[in-house]
Amino acid sequence: MTFSNLFRSGRQSRHLGHFAAIVNLAAADGQINQDEEKILKQMASKLDISEIEYEEILKNPSAYPMTPSFTAEGRLERLYDLFRVIFADAKVQDKERFLIEKYAIALGYTAAEAERLIQRSIEIFSGMLNFEDYQYLIKKK
Protein backbone atom coordinates (compact mmCIF):
# COMPACT_ATOMS: atom_id res chain seq x y z
CA MET A 1 0.00 0.00 0.00
CA THR A 2 1.37 3.39 -0.94
CA PHE A 3 1.50 6.33 1.44
CA SER A 4 -1.21 8.16 -0.54
CA ASN A 5 -3.54 5.13 -0.20
CA LEU A 6 -3.60 5.66 3.56
CA PHE A 7 -5.38 9.00 3.13
CA ARG A 8 -7.98 8.13 0.52
CA SER A 9 -11.54 8.84 1.54
CA GLY A 10 -13.97 5.97 1.96
CA ARG A 11 -15.91 7.17 -1.07
CA GLN A 12 -12.80 7.32 -3.24
CA SER A 13 -11.73 3.85 -2.09
CA ARG A 14 -15.18 2.49 -2.99
CA HIS A 15 -14.90 4.09 -6.43
CA LEU A 16 -11.45 2.63 -7.01
CA GLY A 17 -12.60 -0.84 -5.94
CA HIS A 18 -15.67 -0.62 -8.15
CA PHE A 19 -13.61 0.53 -11.12
CA ALA A 20 -11.13 -2.32 -10.52
CA ALA A 21 -14.04 -4.80 -10.66
CA ILE A 22 -15.15 -3.26 -13.95
CA VAL A 23 -11.59 -3.61 -15.31
CA ASN A 24 -11.50 -7.27 -14.19
CA LEU A 25 -14.70 -7.97 -16.11
CA ALA A 26 -13.46 -6.12 -19.19
CA ALA A 27 -10.24 -8.16 -19.17
CA ALA A 28 -11.93 -11.49 -18.36
CA ASP A 29 -11.43 -12.80 -21.90
CA GLY A 30 -7.73 -11.89 -21.86
CA GLN A 31 -7.87 -8.51 -23.55
CA ILE A 32 -9.83 -5.27 -23.42
CA ASN A 33 -11.52 -4.50 -26.73
CA GLN A 34 -12.34 -1.06 -28.09
CA ASP A 35 -15.97 -1.08 -26.88
CA GLU A 36 -14.91 -2.14 -23.38
CA GLU A 37 -12.20 0.53 -23.33
CA LYS A 38 -14.79 3.17 -24.22
CA ILE A 39 -16.93 2.07 -21.27
CA LEU A 40 -13.86 2.04 -19.00
CA LYS A 41 -13.12 5.65 -19.93
CA GLN A 42 -16.74 6.64 -19.25
CA MET A 43 -16.75 4.85 -15.91
CA ALA A 44 -13.40 6.39 -14.93
CA SER A 45 -14.85 9.82 -15.58
CA LYS A 46 -18.09 9.03 -13.71
CA LEU A 47 -16.13 7.71 -10.71
CA ASP A 48 -13.52 10.53 -10.68
CA ILE A 49 -10.66 8.15 -11.41
CA SER A 50 -7.51 10.07 -12.35
CA GLU A 51 -5.38 9.09 -15.34
CA ILE A 52 -2.67 7.84 -12.97
CA GLU A 53 -5.17 5.76 -10.98
CA TYR A 54 -6.65 4.47 -14.25
CA GLU A 55 -3.25 3.20 -15.41
CA GLU A 56 -2.45 1.69 -11.98
CA ILE A 57 -5.75 -0.16 -11.89
CA LEU A 58 -5.30 -1.47 -15.44
CA LYS A 59 -1.93 -2.91 -14.40
CA ASN A 60 -3.16 -4.55 -11.19
CA PRO A 61 -6.94 -4.44 -10.59
CA SER A 62 -6.73 -7.06 -7.84
CA ALA A 63 -4.92 -4.53 -5.61
CA TYR A 64 -8.21 -2.65 -5.12
CA PRO A 65 -10.83 -4.49 -3.05
CA MET A 66 -14.52 -3.99 -3.71
CA THR A 67 -16.46 -2.19 -1.00
CA PRO A 68 -20.25 -2.36 -1.15
CA SER A 69 -22.44 0.70 -1.29
CA PHE A 70 -24.44 1.61 1.79
CA THR A 71 -27.76 1.76 -0.06
CA ALA A 72 -29.77 -0.79 -2.05
CA GLU A 73 -29.94 1.64 -4.97
CA GLY A 74 -26.17 2.13 -4.85
CA ARG A 75 -25.55 -1.62 -4.91
CA LEU A 76 -27.92 -2.05 -7.83
CA GLU A 77 -26.24 0.81 -9.71
CA ARG A 78 -22.86 -0.89 -9.22
CA LEU A 79 -24.28 -4.12 -10.58
CA TYR A 80 -25.67 -2.20 -13.56
CA ASP A 81 -22.22 -0.71 -14.25
CA LEU A 82 -20.71 -4.20 -14.21
CA PHE A 83 -23.30 -5.44 -16.70
CA ARG A 84 -22.59 -2.52 -19.01
CA VAL A 85 -19.02 -3.68 -19.45
CA ILE A 86 -20.02 -7.35 -19.75
CA PHE A 87 -22.44 -6.55 -22.56
CA ALA A 88 -20.00 -4.29 -24.42
CA ASP A 89 -19.42 -7.28 -26.70
CA ALA A 90 -23.10 -8.40 -26.52
CA LYS A 91 -22.49 -11.72 -24.76
CA VAL A 92 -21.74 -13.14 -21.33
CA GLN A 93 -18.77 -15.47 -21.20
CA ASP A 94 -18.33 -18.14 -18.52
CA LYS A 95 -15.54 -16.25 -16.74
CA GLU A 96 -17.61 -13.04 -16.77
CA ARG A 97 -20.57 -14.94 -15.32
CA PHE A 98 -18.36 -16.34 -12.56
CA LEU A 99 -16.95 -12.88 -11.76
CA ILE A 100 -20.32 -11.11 -11.76
CA GLU A 101 -21.66 -13.68 -9.28
CA LYS A 102 -18.63 -13.12 -7.07
CA TYR A 103 -19.03 -9.32 -7.28
CA ALA A 104 -22.78 -9.44 -6.63
CA ILE A 105 -22.14 -11.33 -3.40
CA ALA A 106 -19.34 -8.88 -2.53
CA LEU A 107 -21.88 -6.07 -2.99
CA GLY A 108 -23.96 -7.62 -0.22
CA TYR A 109 -26.46 -9.81 -2.06
CA THR A 110 -27.08 -13.36 -0.88
CA ALA A 111 -26.21 -16.14 -3.34
CA ALA A 112 -29.91 -16.60 -4.18
CA GLU A 113 -30.50 -12.85 -4.64
CA ALA A 114 -27.35 -12.60 -6.75
CA GLU A 115 -28.46 -15.45 -9.01
CA ARG A 116 -31.93 -13.91 -9.48
CA LEU A 117 -30.54 -10.43 -10.20
CA ILE A 118 -27.91 -11.75 -12.59
CA GLN A 119 -30.38 -13.88 -14.54
CA ARG A 120 -32.85 -11.00 -14.76
CA SER A 121 -30.10 -8.56 -15.79
CA ILE A 122 -28.94 -10.91 -18.54
CA GLU A 123 -32.51 -11.09 -19.82
CA ILE A 124 -32.81 -7.30 -19.77
CA PHE A 125 -29.41 -6.56 -21.33
CA SER A 126 -29.80 -9.19 -24.03
CA GLY A 127 -33.31 -8.01 -24.93
CA MET A 128 -35.15 -11.16 -23.81
CA LEU A 129 -38.01 -9.25 -22.19
CA ASN A 130 -41.56 -10.52 -22.15
CA PHE A 131 -44.31 -8.13 -23.20
CA GLU A 132 -45.35 -7.20 -19.65
CA ASP A 133 -41.81 -6.17 -18.77
CA TYR A 134 -41.42 -4.29 -22.02
CA GLN A 135 -44.69 -2.48 -21.41
CA TYR A 136 -43.70 -1.61 -17.84
CA LEU A 137 -40.33 -0.20 -18.92
CA ILE A 138 -41.86 1.82 -21.76
CA LYS A 139 -44.44 3.44 -19.48
CA LYS A 140 -41.95 4.15 -16.71
CA LYS A 141 -40.35 7.62 -16.79
Phi, psi and omega in degrees: 000132179279163179301319182293332178296332181295336186251011177290145176287161177300319180297314180295320178297319177297319179296316180296317178296320178295315180296321178298321177296320178297317178298316178303317179293320180297325183266007185301328180270009176104340179209157179259118180276176185298319180293320178293320179297322177299316178294320178301317179297318179297315180294321178300318179294313180301323185265008180057045177270124180288165179298321179295313178298319179305309181295319178298316181292320178300323181288323185210073182295337182288351179281356184239102182288149178279134177240125183291153175289159180279340185247156177297319179296320178296319178295318180293323177296321177296318177297318177301315179301319180296320179291329177301316181286325177299316184272012175300328178254015172067018177208156178253118178271162183303315181295323177295320179297316177300313182294318182295325176295316179298316181291322179298319178292321177296333178284350177113003178276147173289166180301319180292316178297317180300313180300315180297314180295320180293313179299316180294321179295320178298317178300316182293311183292332180266003175080020181266051181272144171278171185298319181299318179293317178301313181298316179299314182292325178294319183282338181286143181300000000 
